[in-house]
Amino acid sequence: MQKGKIVKVSGPLVVCTGLSNARLYDTVLVSKHELLGEIIEVHGDRISIQVYEETGGLSIGDPVETLGRPLSAQLGPGLLSAMLDGIGRDLSEYYNQHGLYLSRGARIDTLNPSTQWEFEPQVSLKDRVDENDVIGVVDENGFMHKIMVPYKVSGEVIKIEKGFFTVHDVVAIIRDDQGIDHDIKMASYWPIRTRRPYKEQKLPDEILTTGQRVIDTFFPIAKGGTAAVPGPFGSGKTVVQHQLAKWANSDIVVYIGCGERGNEMTDVLNEFPTLIDPKTNRPLMEKTVLIANTSNMPVAAREASIYTGMTIAEYFRNMGMDVALMADSTSRWAEALREMGARLEQMPGDEGYPAYLSSRLAQVYERAGVVVPLGKDATPGSVTMIGAVSPAGGDLSEPVTQSTLRVVKVFWALDSQLAYARHFPAIDWMESYSLYQDEMDQYLKKMVHKQFPRYRQRAMDVLQDEKRLLEIVQLVGKDSLSDEELLQLEVARMLREDFLQQNAYQEEDTYTSLRKQAYMLQAILTFYSESKEALAHDRVYLEDVMNMKSIYKLSRMKYVLVDQVDNILDLVDEIKDEIETIKQGGESNA
């Protein structure tokens, strides 16, 4: 390992000389404390390094040692339920060894080197295996963790063992075509800035159900899709992402707290172990990987945390899993880019962000998708990336938001007025959009309810007309509206309060199945169409319709239990019967 010496220290940026063989993105150890850093610029003999730990106390002439390899994530059994920092160190083990406070230069593995896992071979001696083929599995909390052949390794299995091993024990040996033996361990490493290879990429065609009605019905996201959640402070970005992490129908959740407050990560740690995943009936934490780089941790590690999370997500995706990746927030990640760019004296772009901000964001989001992994009998897997954006002052025209919107296909715009009115989720249905709508409509029509797309469009038309009618009311008063227009306002209120608004603390309302969403829309729109028809009769008035007993039941159908969803269809019939009674009464009095 080659050594150089420090010639400049500027916060997390360290400049050194004497590393003649240094390469871009190689990792280095800085000073006698062995602080981990990464080479981000090579200018002649001067090497610029971003250090992922506190640089206080470094001085000119301190040694710098290159490790000759890029920053990589350690992957293998033990990842699930782990809480890591931005560069992949296990924070639980960090606490056990060093206490509450971060100490500099601590070398903590991602995976516990002493834990033994039961390895079950899936291939036999003399079998031919290629890269990404499954050679064995490990039962990790009920999850079948696949051990795969490393990239660029193929050949004949000359040794494979069954039993209990640590992640660093050799479980198999593969002899390639050149006669070279490769030791296969359960732990593997992958450079975090390098996209993991795959056989082919497919178009997303299946909805990622979240249980949030405004998302699933109006602005759905596909498995393998990308979404942005921008909004001002206090509008509920983090709570929305928590809901998606809890209820999305994904196999694995990777949650990245990038530059956010520590108490938000504490909420996740406290809550997830108490929640039961409906797919596995086990604690939600057992299928979750948390990456915490909070606002009081070294700023340079924010930049690495997104890549670390994406690398872990791609690892599980190559097992054929559907992974939901939550990044909260990419604005804090971009702030780290801006700080390092300023210290490198790079030409600033809009609002001081580096000129390469857009391309860096695109590189990260484009790693999401649905792919067929390498290997025999590989099943497709997906990574769905949902990034929160925290624009200063809620200004959606700022560079991070605009650069994000160029690459994502779903936009959930949070509105502070809705949030202050305690409307959750505070997603503005007039500003948001989903470019997966057509594909998801076909999926919903086939798998949930054949009228689902039509219900959604009719409901959106009512909500859009509400804005126009409210403008008329503000100008000339409510008396200027006809009974039919007043009915439309009432139905729009039902859609807002009884359908779009949810209670995250109410067990029956925090998650809504797609079938229940379809039935709820059917009930509200049946009330609208039947009432509209009834008002066409001379002696039927709006008061008659609004005094129906079924209106109260409409307001309570969000609390219908999961196993009683069909009761909503009984409510649809009840609405029709009540309207018919009103119509007959009106005609008889004519």
C-alpha positions as CSV (number, residue, x, y, z in Angstrom):
1,M,0.0,0.0,0.0
2,Q,1.4,3.4,-1.1
3,K,1.6,6.3,1.3
4,G,1.4,10.1,0.7
5,K,1.1,13.1,2.9
6,I,-1.5,15.8,3.6
7,V,-0.9,19.3,2.1
8,K,-4.3,20.8,2.8
9,V,-7.3,20.3,5.1
10,S,-10.6,22.0,4.4
11,G,-13.4,20.5,6.4
12,P,-14.2,17.0,4.9
13,L,-11.9,17.8,2.0
14,V,-8.2,16.7,2.3
15,V,-5.6,17.2,-0.4
16,C,-2.5,15.1,-0.4
17,T,0.6,14.4,-2.6
18,G,2.8,11.4,-3.1
19,L,0.1,8.9,-4.3
20,S,1.4,8.4,-7.8
21,N,-0.7,5.3,-8.5
22,A,-4.0,6.7,-7.1
23,R,-7.2,6.2,-9.1
24,L,-10.5,8.0,-9.0
25,Y,-12.9,6.6,-6.3
26,D,-10.2,4.5,-4.6
27,T,-10.5,4.4,-0.8
28,V,-7.8,5.7,1.4
29,L,-6.9,5.9,5.1
30,V,-6.1,9.4,6.3
31,S,-3.7,10.2,9.2
32,K,-2.7,8.1,12.1
33,H,-6.4,7.8,13.0
34,E,-7.0,5.9,9.8
35,L,-10.0,7.9,8.8
36,L,-11.8,6.4,5.8
37,G,-11.9,8.6,2.7
38,E,-12.4,8.4,-1.1
39,I,-10.5,10.0,-3.9
40,I,-12.8,12.4,-5.8
41,E,-10.3,14.4,-7.9
42,V,-6.8,13.7,-9.4
43,H,-4.9,16.8,-10.6
44,G,-1.3,15.9,-11.4
45,D,0.4,14.9,-8.1
46,R,-2.4,16.5,-6.0
47,I,-5.1,14.1,-4.9
48,S,-8.4,15.4,-3.5
49,I,-10.1,13.2,-0.9
50,Q,-13.5,13.4,0.7
51,V,-13.2,12.0,4.2
52,Y,-16.3,10.3,5.7
53,E,-15.4,11.1,9.3
54,E,-14.7,14.2,11.4
55,T,-11.4,15.8,10.2
56,G,-10.7,18.0,13.3
57,G,-7.1,17.8,14.4
58,L,-5.6,16.7,11.1
59,S,-2.4,18.6,10.2
60,I,-0.1,19.1,7.2
61,G,2.3,16.2,6.7
62,D,0.0,13.5,8.2
63,P,0.2,10.3,6.3
64,V,-2.3,9.1,3.7
65,E,-2.5,5.4,2.6
66,T,-4.3,4.1,-0.4
67,L,-6.1,0.8,-0.2
68,G,-6.2,0.4,-4.0
69,R,-9.9,-0.5,-4.2
70,P,-13.1,1.5,-4.5
71,L,-15.6,2.0,-1.7
72,S,-17.6,-1.2,-1.6
73,A,-20.6,-2.6,0.3
74,Q,-20.3,-5.9,2.2
75,L,-23.3,-8.1,1.2
76,G,-24.5,-11.4,2.6
77,P,-26.6,-12.9,5.4
78,G,-27.2,-10.6,8.3
79,L,-28.2,-7.5,6.3
80,L,-31.9,-7.8,7.1
81,S,-32.9,-5.9,10.2
82,A,-29.5,-4.2,10.3
83,M,-29.0,-0.4,10.9
84,L,-25.9,0.9,9.0
85,D,-24.3,4.3,8.6
86,G,-23.6,5.9,5.3
87,I,-20.5,3.8,4.5
88,G,-22.0,0.5,5.7
89,R,-20.8,0.2,9.3
90,D,-23.2,-1.7,11.6
91,L,-24.3,0.9,14.1
92,S,-25.5,-1.7,16.7
93,E,-22.0,-3.2,16.8
94,Y,-20.5,0.3,16.7
95,Y,-22.5,1.0,19.9
96,N,-21.4,-2.2,21.5
97,Q,-17.7,-1.5,20.9
98,H,-17.5,2.3,21.2
99,G,-20.6,3.5,23.2
100,L,-23.1,6.2,22.3
101,Y,-20.7,8.6,20.4
102,L,-19.0,8.1,17.1
103,S,-15.3,7.6,17.4
104,R,-13.0,8.3,14.6
105,G,-11.2,5.5,12.6
106,A,-13.5,2.7,13.9
107,R,-13.5,-0.2,11.5
108,I,-16.8,-2.0,11.9
109,D,-18.0,-4.7,9.4
110,T,-21.4,-4.5,7.9
111,L,-22.0,-8.2,8.7
112,N,-21.2,-9.8,12.0
113,P,-18.1,-11.9,11.4
114,S,-18.8,-14.3,14.3
115,T,-22.5,-15.2,13.6
116,Q,-22.9,-18.6,12.1
117,W,-25.5,-19.3,9.4
118,E,-26.8,-22.7,8.2
119,F,-25.8,-23.1,4.6
120,E,-27.9,-25.4,2.5
121,P,-26.3,-26.3,-0.9
122,Q,-28.4,-26.0,-4.1
123,V,-25.8,-27.5,-6.5
124,S,-23.7,-30.7,-6.4
125,L,-20.0,-31.6,-7.0
126,K,-19.0,-31.3,-10.7
127,D,-22.0,-29.1,-11.6
128,R,-21.3,-26.3,-14.0
129,V,-22.2,-22.9,-12.6
130,D,-22.0,-19.4,-14.0
131,E,-22.1,-15.9,-12.5
132,N,-25.1,-15.1,-10.3
133,D,-26.2,-18.8,-10.3
134,V,-27.5,-19.8,-6.8
135,I,-25.2,-22.3,-5.1
136,G,-27.0,-22.4,-1.8
137,V,-29.4,-20.7,0.6
138,V,-29.5,-19.5,4.1
139,D,-32.6,-19.2,6.3
140,E,-32.5,-15.6,7.6
141,N,-35.6,-15.0,9.8
142,G,-37.7,-17.0,7.4
143,F,-36.3,-15.3,4.4
144,M,-34.4,-17.6,2.0
145,H,-31.2,-15.6,1.5
146,K,-29.6,-16.9,-1.8
147,I,-25.8,-17.3,-2.0
148,M,-24.8,-16.6,-5.6
149,V,-21.7,-17.1,-7.7
150,P,-19.7,-13.9,-7.8
151,Y,-19.6,-11.7,-10.9
152,K,-17.0,-12.9,-13.6
153,V,-16.7,-16.3,-12.0
154,S,-17.8,-19.5,-13.7
155,G,-16.7,-23.1,-13.8
156,E,-17.0,-26.5,-12.1
157,V,-17.9,-27.0,-8.5
158,I,-15.1,-29.0,-7.0
159,K,-16.1,-28.6,-3.3
160,I,-19.3,-27.6,-1.5
161,E,-20.2,-28.1,2.1
162,K,-23.4,-28.2,4.1
163,G,-23.5,-26.9,7.7
164,F,-23.0,-23.8,9.9
165,F,-20.5,-21.2,8.7
166,T,-19.6,-17.6,9.3
167,V,-19.8,-15.2,6.4
168,H,-16.0,-15.4,5.9
169,D,-15.8,-19.2,5.8
170,V,-15.3,-20.9,2.5
171,V,-18.5,-22.8,1.6
172,A,-17.6,-23.8,-2.0
173,I,-14.7,-23.8,-4.4
174,I,-15.2,-23.3,-8.2
175,R,-12.5,-24.2,-10.7
176,D,-12.7,-22.0,-13.8
177,D,-11.8,-23.0,-17.4
178,Q,-8.2,-21.8,-16.8
179,G,-7.8,-24.2,-13.9
180,I,-7.9,-21.4,-11.3
181,D,-9.7,-22.2,-8.0
182,H,-12.1,-19.5,-6.6
183,D,-13.1,-19.7,-2.9
184,I,-16.8,-18.8,-2.5
185,K,-17.8,-17.3,0.8
186,M,-21.3,-16.1,1.9
187,A,-20.0,-12.5,2.2
188,S,-19.3,-10.6,-1.1
189,Y,-18.3,-7.1,-1.9
190,W,-19.6,-4.7,-4.6
191,P,-18.4,-1.2,-5.5
192,I,-21.2,1.1,-4.5
193,R,-20.9,3.4,-7.5
194,T,-21.1,0.6,-10.1
195,R,-24.4,-0.6,-11.4
196,R,-24.9,-4.4,-10.8
197,P,-25.1,-6.2,-14.2
198,Y,-28.2,-8.1,-15.4
199,K,-29.5,-10.0,-18.4
200,E,-32.3,-7.7,-19.6
201,Q,-34.4,-4.8,-18.4
202,K,-38.2,-5.1,-18.6
203,L,-40.9,-2.5,-18.6
204,P,-42.8,-2.1,-15.3
205,D,-46.3,-3.6,-15.6
206,E,-47.4,-4.4,-12.0
207,I,-48.6,-1.9,-9.4
208,L,-46.7,-1.3,-6.1
209,T,-49.7,-1.3,-3.8
210,T,-49.2,1.1,-0.9
211,G,-52.6,1.0,0.8
212,Q,-52.7,4.8,0.5
213,R,-55.8,5.6,-1.5
214,V,-54.7,8.9,-3.1
215,I,-51.6,7.0,-4.4
216,D,-53.0,3.7,-5.5
217,T,-56.1,5.1,-7.1
218,F,-55.0,8.4,-8.6
219,F,-51.2,8.4,-8.9
220,P,-50.0,4.8,-8.8
221,I,-46.4,3.7,-9.0
222,A,-45.2,0.6,-10.7
223,K,-42.9,-2.0,-9.2
224,G,-39.5,-0.9,-10.6
225,G,-40.7,2.7,-11.0
226,T,-39.4,6.0,-9.7
227,A,-41.2,8.6,-7.7
228,A,-40.5,12.0,-6.0
229,V,-42.2,13.3,-2.9
230,P,-41.4,17.1,-2.8
231,G,-42.8,19.4,-0.2
232,P,-42.0,22.1,2.3
233,F,-41.0,21.6,5.9
234,G,-43.8,20.0,7.9
235,S,-45.9,18.8,5.0
236,G,-45.4,15.1,5.8
237,K,-42.7,13.8,3.5
238,T,-41.2,11.5,6.1
239,V,-44.5,10.2,7.3
240,V,-45.6,9.4,3.7
241,Q,-42.3,7.4,3.2
242,H,-42.9,5.6,6.6
243,Q,-46.3,4.6,5.4
244,L,-44.9,3.3,2.1
245,A,-42.2,1.4,3.9
246,K,-44.8,-0.2,6.2
247,W,-47.4,-1.2,3.7
248,A,-45.9,-1.5,0.2
249,N,-46.2,-5.0,-1.2
250,S,-42.5,-5.4,-1.6
251,D,-40.3,-8.2,-0.4
252,I,-37.5,-6.0,1.0
253,V,-37.4,-2.4,2.2
254,V,-34.3,-0.3,2.2
255,Y,-34.8,3.0,4.1
256,I,-32.1,5.7,3.8
257,G,-32.2,8.5,6.3
258,C,-29.9,10.9,4.6
259,G,-29.2,14.1,6.5
260,E,-32.6,14.0,8.4
261,R,-33.2,14.4,12.1
262,G,-32.2,11.6,14.4
263,N,-35.6,11.3,16.1
264,E,-37.1,10.3,12.7
265,M,-34.8,7.3,12.5
266,T,-35.6,6.5,16.1
267,D,-39.3,6.4,15.3
268,V,-38.6,3.8,12.6
269,L,-36.5,1.8,14.9
270,N,-39.1,1.8,17.6
271,E,-42.1,1.2,15.4
272,F,-41.0,-1.3,12.7
273,P,-40.3,-4.2,15.2
274,T,-43.9,-3.8,16.5
275,L,-45.5,-4.0,13.0
276,I,-46.4,-7.3,11.4
277,D,-45.7,-7.7,7.7
278,P,-49.0,-9.0,6.2
279,K,-47.1,-11.1,3.6
280,T,-44.9,-13.0,6.1
281,N,-46.7,-12.5,9.4
282,R,-43.3,-11.6,10.9
283,P,-42.1,-8.2,12.3
284,L,-41.6,-5.7,9.5
285,M,-38.1,-4.9,10.7
286,E,-37.0,-8.4,9.6
287,K,-37.3,-7.5,6.0
288,T,-35.9,-3.9,6.4
289,V,-32.4,-2.5,6.0
290,L,-31.9,0.9,7.6
291,I,-29.2,3.3,6.6
292,A,-28.8,6.2,9.0
293,N,-26.7,9.3,8.2
294,T,-28.5,11.9,10.3
295,S,-27.9,15.6,10.2
296,N,-25.3,15.5,13.0
297,M,-23.1,12.9,11.3
298,P,-20.3,13.7,8.8
299,V,-21.7,15.5,5.8
300,A,-19.5,13.6,3.2
301,A,-21.0,10.3,4.2
302,R,-24.4,11.6,3.0
303,E,-23.1,11.4,-0.6
304,A,-22.1,7.7,-0.1
305,S,-25.3,6.7,1.7
306,I,-27.6,6.8,-1.3
307,Y,-25.2,4.6,-3.3
308,T,-24.8,2.2,-0.4
309,G,-28.6,1.8,-0.2
310,M,-29.0,1.3,-3.9
311,T,-26.2,-1.3,-4.0
312,I,-27.9,-3.3,-1.2
313,A,-31.3,-3.0,-3.1
314,E,-29.7,-4.3,-6.3
315,Y,-28.2,-7.2,-4.3
316,F,-31.6,-8.4,-3.2
317,R,-33.1,-7.6,-6.6
318,N,-30.7,-10.1,-8.2
319,M,-32.3,-12.7,-6.0
320,G,-35.6,-12.1,-7.7
321,M,-36.9,-9.9,-4.9
322,D,-39.1,-6.8,-5.2
323,V,-37.3,-4.0,-3.3
324,A,-38.7,-0.7,-2.2
325,L,-36.0,1.9,-1.6
326,M,-36.9,5.1,0.3
327,A,-34.4,8.0,0.2
328,D,-35.2,10.7,2.7
329,S,-34.0,13.1,1.5
330,T,-32.1,13.6,-1.8
331,S,-32.0,17.3,-1.0
332,R,-29.6,16.7,1.9
333,W,-27.6,14.4,-0.5
334,A,-27.4,17.3,-3.0
335,E,-26.3,19.6,-0.2
336,A,-23.3,17.3,0.4
337,L,-22.5,17.5,-3.3
338,R,-22.7,21.3,-3.2
339,E,-20.4,21.6,-0.1
340,M,-17.7,19.3,-1.7
341,G,-18.0,21.1,-5.0
342,A,-17.4,24.5,-3.3
343,R,-14.4,23.2,-1.4
344,L,-13.0,21.8,-4.7
345,E,-13.5,25.3,-6.2
346,Q,-15.7,23.8,-9.0
347,M,-17.7,26.1,-11.2
348,P,-21.1,26.4,-9.4
349,G,-24.4,26.0,-11.2
350,D,-27.9,27.1,-10.1
351,E,-28.0,28.1,-6.4
352,G,-24.5,26.9,-5.9
353,Y,-25.1,23.2,-6.8
354,P,-22.5,21.6,-9.0
355,A,-23.1,21.5,-12.7
356,Y,-23.2,17.7,-12.6
357,L,-26.2,17.6,-10.2
358,S,-28.7,16.5,-12.8
359,S,-26.5,13.7,-14.2
360,R,-25.7,12.4,-10.6
361,L,-29.4,12.3,-9.8
362,A,-30.2,10.5,-13.1
363,Q,-27.4,7.9,-12.4
364,V,-29.0,7.0,-9.1
365,Y,-32.7,6.9,-10.2
366,E,-31.8,5.0,-13.4
367,R,-30.5,2.1,-11.3
368,A,-34.1,1.4,-10.4
369,G,-36.2,-0.8,-12.6
370,V,-37.4,-4.4,-13.4
371,V,-34.7,-6.7,-14.6
372,V,-34.0,-10.3,-15.3
373,P,-30.8,-11.1,-13.4
374,L,-27.8,-13.1,-14.7
375,G,-27.8,-16.8,-14.0
376,K,-29.8,-19.9,-14.9
377,D,-33.5,-19.9,-14.0
378,A,-33.3,-16.4,-12.7
379,T,-36.6,-14.8,-11.8
380,P,-37.2,-11.0,-12.5
381,G,-36.7,-8.7,-9.6
382,S,-37.3,-5.0,-9.2
383,V,-36.0,-1.9,-7.3
384,T,-38.6,0.9,-6.8
385,M,-37.0,4.2,-5.7
386,I,-39.0,6.8,-3.9
387,G,-37.1,9.9,-3.1
388,A,-38.2,12.8,-0.8
389,V,-37.1,16.3,-1.8
390,S,-37.0,19.1,0.7
391,P,-37.0,22.4,-1.3
392,A,-36.2,25.5,0.7
393,G,-39.4,27.4,1.4
394,G,-41.4,24.9,-0.6
395,D,-40.1,26.3,-3.9
396,L,-40.6,23.5,-6.4
397,S,-38.7,25.5,-9.1
398,E,-35.3,25.0,-7.2
399,P,-32.6,22.9,-8.9
400,V,-32.9,19.6,-7.0
401,T,-36.7,19.3,-7.5
402,Q,-36.5,20.2,-11.2
403,S,-33.6,17.8,-11.8
404,T,-35.5,15.1,-10.0
405,L,-38.7,15.6,-12.0
406,R,-36.7,15.2,-15.3
407,V,-35.9,11.5,-14.4
408,V,-38.8,10.3,-12.2
409,K,-42.2,9.2,-13.6
410,V,-44.4,9.8,-10.5
411,F,-44.8,13.2,-8.8
412,W,-46.6,13.3,-5.4
413,A,-46.8,17.1,-4.6
414,L,-47.3,17.7,-0.9
415,D,-49.3,20.7,0.1
416,S,-48.6,22.5,3.4
417,Q,-52.2,23.8,3.7
418,L,-53.5,20.3,3.5
419,A,-51.0,19.2,6.1
420,Y,-51.9,22.1,8.5
421,A,-55.6,21.1,8.0
422,R,-54.6,17.6,9.2
423,H,-55.4,16.1,5.8
424,F,-53.2,13.0,5.5
425,P,-51.6,12.1,3.1
426,A,-51.2,15.8,2.2
427,I,-50.8,15.0,-1.5
428,D,-52.2,17.7,-3.8
429,W,-54.4,15.9,-6.3
430,M,-54.4,18.9,-8.6
431,E,-50.6,19.1,-8.9
432,S,-49.5,15.4,-8.8
433,Y,-49.2,13.0,-11.7
434,S,-48.2,9.5,-12.6
435,L,-46.8,8.5,-16.0
436,Y,-47.5,4.9,-15.2
437,Q,-51.3,5.5,-15.3
438,D,-52.1,3.7,-18.6
439,E,-50.2,0.6,-17.7
440,M,-51.6,0.5,-14.2
441,D,-55.1,1.0,-15.4
442,Q,-54.8,-2.1,-17.5
443,Y,-53.4,-4.0,-14.4
444,L,-56.2,-2.7,-12.1
445,K,-58.8,-3.5,-14.7
446,K,-57.6,-7.1,-15.1
447,M,-56.6,-7.9,-11.5
448,V,-59.0,-5.8,-9.2
449,H,-62.1,-4.4,-10.8
450,K,-63.0,-4.0,-14.5
451,Q,-64.5,-0.5,-13.8
452,F,-61.6,0.8,-11.7
453,P,-60.1,3.1,-14.4
454,R,-63.5,4.5,-15.2
455,Y,-64.3,5.2,-11.5
456,R,-60.9,6.9,-11.1
457,Q,-61.5,9.2,-14.1
458,R,-65.0,10.1,-13.0
459,A,-63.8,10.9,-9.4
460,M,-60.9,13.1,-10.8
461,D,-63.4,15.0,-13.0
462,V,-65.5,15.7,-10.0
463,L,-62.5,17.0,-8.0
464,Q,-61.3,19.2,-10.9
465,D,-64.8,20.7,-11.3
466,E,-64.9,21.5,-7.6
467,K,-62.1,24.0,-8.0
468,R,-64.2,25.8,-10.7
469,L,-67.4,25.8,-8.7
470,L,-65.6,27.1,-5.6
471,E,-64.3,30.0,-7.6
472,I,-67.9,30.8,-8.6
473,V,-69.0,30.6,-5.0
474,Q,-66.3,33.0,-3.9
475,L,-67.4,35.5,-6.6
476,V,-71.2,35.5,-6.5
477,G,-72.1,33.2,-3.5
478,K,-73.5,29.7,-3.1
479,D,-77.1,30.7,-4.0
480,S,-76.0,31.1,-7.6
481,L,-75.4,27.4,-8.0
482,S,-78.0,24.9,-9.1
483,D,-79.0,21.9,-7.0
484,E,-76.9,19.7,-9.4
485,E,-73.8,21.8,-8.9
486,L,-74.4,21.9,-5.1
487,L,-74.6,18.1,-5.2
488,Q,-71.3,18.0,-7.1
489,L,-69.7,20.0,-4.4
490,E,-71.0,17.6,-1.8
491,V,-69.7,14.6,-3.7
492,A,-66.3,16.3,-4.1
493,R,-66.3,16.8,-0.3
494,M,-67.0,13.1,0.2
495,L,-64.1,12.2,-2.1
496,R,-61.8,14.5,-0.2
497,E,-62.8,13.6,3.3
498,D,-64.1,10.1,3.1
499,F,-61.8,8.7,0.4
500,L,-58.6,10.7,0.0
501,Q,-58.1,11.5,3.7
502,Q,-56.8,8.6,5.8
503,N,-56.0,8.1,9.5
504,A,-52.5,6.7,9.9
505,Y,-53.3,5.8,13.5
506,Q,-56.5,3.9,12.8
507,E,-55.9,0.3,12.1
508,E,-58.8,-0.1,9.7
509,D,-57.9,3.1,7.8
510,T,-54.1,3.3,7.7
511,Y,-54.1,0.6,4.9
512,T,-56.8,0.0,2.3
513,S,-56.7,-2.9,-0.2
514,L,-57.2,-2.2,-3.9
515,R,-60.6,-4.0,-3.8
516,K,-61.8,-1.9,-0.9
517,Q,-60.7,1.2,-2.8
518,A,-62.7,0.2,-5.8
519,Y,-65.8,-0.5,-3.8
520,M,-65.5,2.8,-1.9
521,L,-65.3,4.7,-5.2
522,Q,-68.2,2.7,-6.6
523,A,-70.4,3.6,-3.5
524,I,-69.6,7.4,-3.7
525,L,-70.1,7.6,-7.5
526,T,-73.3,5.5,-7.3
527,F,-74.6,8.0,-4.8
528,Y,-73.6,10.8,-7.2
529,S,-75.2,9.3,-10.4
530,E,-78.4,8.2,-8.7
531,S,-78.9,11.5,-6.9
532,K,-78.2,13.5,-10.0
533,E,-80.8,11.5,-11.8
534,A,-83.3,11.9,-9.0
535,L,-82.8,15.7,-9.0
536,A,-84.1,15.7,-12.6
537,H,-87.6,14.9,-11.1
538,D,-89.7,18.1,-10.5
539,R,-90.6,17.3,-6.9
540,V,-87.2,15.9,-5.7
541,Y,-85.0,18.5,-3.9
542,L,-81.4,18.5,-2.8
543,E,-82.5,18.4,0.9
544,D,-84.3,15.1,0.3
545,V,-81.1,13.5,-1.1
546,M,-78.8,14.9,1.6
547,N,-81.0,13.6,4.4
548,M,-80.6,10.0,3.3
549,K,-79.5,7.6,6.0
550,S,-76.9,6.0,3.8
551,I,-74.8,9.2,3.7
552,Y,-73.6,8.6,7.2
553,K,-72.6,5.0,6.2
554,L,-70.7,6.5,3.2
555,S,-68.6,8.6,5.7
556,R,-67.9,5.4,7.8
557,M,-67.0,2.9,5.0
558,K,-63.3,3.7,5.3
559,Y,-63.5,1.9,8.7
560,V,-65.0,-1.3,7.3
561,L,-62.9,-4.3,8.4
562,V,-60.8,-6.1,5.8
563,D,-63.0,-9.3,6.0
564,Q,-66.2,-7.2,5.7
565,V,-65.4,-5.3,2.5
566,D,-68.3,-6.9,0.6
567,N,-70.6,-4.9,3.0
568,I,-69.8,-1.8,0.9
569,L,-71.6,-3.5,-2.0
570,D,-74.6,-3.9,0.2
571,L,-74.4,-0.1,0.8
572,V,-74.4,0.5,-2.9
573,D,-77.8,-1.4,-3.1
574,E,-79.1,0.5,-0.1
575,I,-78.3,3.8,-1.8
576,K,-80.2,2.8,-4.9
577,D,-83.2,1.7,-2.9
578,E,-83.3,5.0,-0.9
579,I,-83.0,7.1,-4.1
580,E,-85.8,5.1,-5.7
581,T,-88.0,5.6,-2.6
582,I,-87.3,9.4,-2.8
583,K,-88.1,9.5,-6.5
584,Q,-91.4,7.6,-6.0
585,G,-92.4,9.9,-3.2
586,G,-91.6,13.0,-5.3
587,E,-93.7,11.7,-8.2
588,S,-96.6,10.8,-6.0
589,N,-96.7,14.3,-4.7
590,A,-96.7,15.9,-8.2
